[in-house]
Amino acid sequence: MKNLMNGAGSLVLLAAILVLGACGRKEAQTTNAGPSAAAPAATTAAPAPAELTPEQAALLVRPHSPVLGAANARVTVVEFLDPACEGCRAFAPVMKQILFLHPDDVRVVVRFAAFHQGSDEAIRLLAAAQQQGKFDEALTALFDRQDEWASHHAPNIDAAWRIAADAGVDIAKARRDARGAAANELLRIDGEDIVTLQVARTPTIFVNGRQPASFGPQQVLDLVAAEVAKPAAAAP
């Protein structure tokens, strides 16, 4: 089977990119305050993840959440992402790797954390693309061409719409849907859930309700593999 990642060296490089590019709530708020504000150190280590309560775990997957992979897979990977986040873009190949390695056993559920200025508009675009069955294509295009639209100080949402059009999204319909009730509800619920679940940085990953003890591509791949290896009755 062809590996989509190029060995251990690529994983080490990706881990370094994630440390530098991961986006946090405080960082986004500081960035939005203007270029003169001081940003926190990018290398600050995240605290060890706390175990979710049953009430919190029940909030991980919502009916509106986009699902990639086998809908009824017994292993669920939930990713909280911001489409303007460099770390999320860097992590996208890992998520594709997971689905490539475990096509029948794993599904990826996407949740949103609008930590950057303009991200809410990009999320509306993605919600509209989802209604056309073009979510994966639109998200991939926004990540691949992130530098064209996702400046932290002056996001170019018109450019994001052009990128979505290139990905096959019906823009006239999507612009209407992006202002509709479904997109409004997605932003509201995901915004409330990141507070309840204490999601402070993107990407944040849960695998069957658990976070890796430390964050990195190999840790996530290993946790997914361990959940897939469990007997079917043992997986949540």
N, C-alpha and C positions, 0 to 999 in steps of 0.2 A: 504493500500500500504506500503510495507516495505521501511523504510528510509535507504539510503545508508550511511548517516552520523549518528553518535551515539549521537544525541541530542546537546543541547547548549554547554555542556562541551567540546565536540569534536571541535566545532566551535571556542571556545575560545583558545583551545590548538593550533588549526591550525593557527589562527590569529597570535599567538606568534611565531610559526615556520616561518610564512611568513615574519614577521618583521626581523627575524634573517637571513633568507635564501634568501631574494629577491636579485636579481643581477642587478647592475647598470653599465652603460657604463663606468664611471670613475673607478668604482671598478674593472671591468674586465681589463681595460687598466693597472691599477696599479698592479693587480695580474700577468698579463702577463709580467710586467717589471722584475719580479723575487721576491723571497721570502724576500729580504731585504727591499723592498718598503713598505711604510706604507699604509695600507688600510683605507678608510674612515669609520667612525662609522657606524655599521650595523643598529643602531636604528634611524638614521637621518630620520625625517619625510619628506614624499614627498609633494611637493607643491600641492595646490588645482588644479584639472584638468581644463584646459581651454577648452572652447567650440570650436569644430572644425568648420572651414569654410566649405562651400559647396565643395570647391575644395579639401580640405583635406579629407572630408567624402567620396568623390568619390574614394579615394585611399585605403579605408579600406579592400575591397574585390577585389582580383585579379583573373583572370581566372585560374591561376595555383594553387591557394590556396587550400589546403586540406579542405574538408568539412565533418564534422561528424554530423549525425542526418539527419532529413528530408531536402532534398536539397531545397525545395520550402517553407520552414517555414517562417512565417511572422516576427519572431523575430530572429535577427542575433547577435550572440555573437562572437566577434572577440577577439582572444587571441594572443598577441605577446609573444612568449616564446623562451627560450634558452634551448635545451635539456640537457645541463650541469648545469642548474640553480637549486639549492636546493629548492628555493621557488616555481618554476614551478612544480617540482615533488610533493611538498606538496599540491599544488593547484589542481593537476590532479583529485583527488576524488570529488572536488567541480564541476568540469566540467562534470564528469560522473553523478553526482547528478542532475545537471541541465537537462541533456538529459533524465535521468530516470523519472524525474518529469514532463517534458514537451516534450514527444516524438514526438508529431505532430506539435508543435508550435515553436520549437526552433531548430536552427542549430548552430553549433560551427564551425567557420572558423579559421584555424590555420595560423598564420604568424610567421616569424622567426626573431630573433634578435641575431646574433652571437656575444655575448658580451664576451664569454670566449674562451681562447685558445683551439683549436680543435673542437669548436662547428661548424665551417663551414664544417668540414668533416662529422660530425654527421648529419648535415642538408642535405648534399649530399646523405648520406645513406638513410635518410627518404624520400627524393625526389625520389630516385630509388625505395624504397619500395612502394611509392604511385603508381608508374606505374604498379606495380603488384597487386594492390588492397590490400596491406598489411600495409598501413600507420598506422592505429590505433594499430594493433598488434605490429609493430616495435616501435612506440612511447611509448606504455605502457611498453614494455619490457625494453627499455632504461631507462625509469623513475624507474621501479621497481628494476633494477640492476645498478642504477647510480653509486653507490659506487665502482663498479667493473671497471669502465672505465673513469670516469669524474673527475679525480684529476685536480685541477686548474693549477697546475704547470707542470704536465706531463700526459696529457690525453692519455689513451690507446685505440686508435682507432681500433686496431686489436681486442681488446676485445669487442668493440661495434659491430663490424662485426660478431663476434661469437654469441653475444646475438641476433642479428637480424636473424642469421641462425636458432637459437633455436626457434625464433618466426615464422618461416615458410617462410622467405624471401629466394628466389633463389639468392644465393650470387654471383655466376658467372655472371648472367645477371645484377644483381644490381651493381656490381663493374664497368661494362661497362657503365650502365646508369648514374652512379654517376659522371662520367667525361663528360657526354654529354651536348648538348646545353641546354636542358630543365633545368637541375640542375644549370648550369652556369647562366641562365636567372633568375631563382628563387632567387639565392643568390644576383644577381645584383639588381633586382627590390625590394626585401624585404629590402636590405641594404639602398637603396635610400629612400624607404618609411618611415623607422623608423626615418630618419633625418627630412623629410618633416612633419611627424606627431609628431615629438618631443617625441618619445618614449625613455625614459631615463632609465627605469628599466623593468625587467621582474619578474613576469608576469605583463603585462598591458592589461586591459580588456576594451572593448567597447561593450555596449549593444544598438543595434539600433543607433549607432553613438555617444552614450553618455557614459561617465565614471561615476562611483559612486562618490559621493561627497568626500568620504574617502574610502580608499581601505581596504577590508577584505572580508572573505568568506560570512558573513551574508549580508554585503552591496551589494555584487554582486547577491546573491540569491534574495534579496528583489527587486533589480532593474529589474532583469529578470521577477520576478513574476508580478511586476507592468506593464511591457510592455506586458506580455501575457494577463493581465486582461483588457487591453484597447480594445475597439471595433475594429473589423478588419479594418475598414476604417480609424481609427485613427493611426494605427501602420504604420511606414514608409515602 
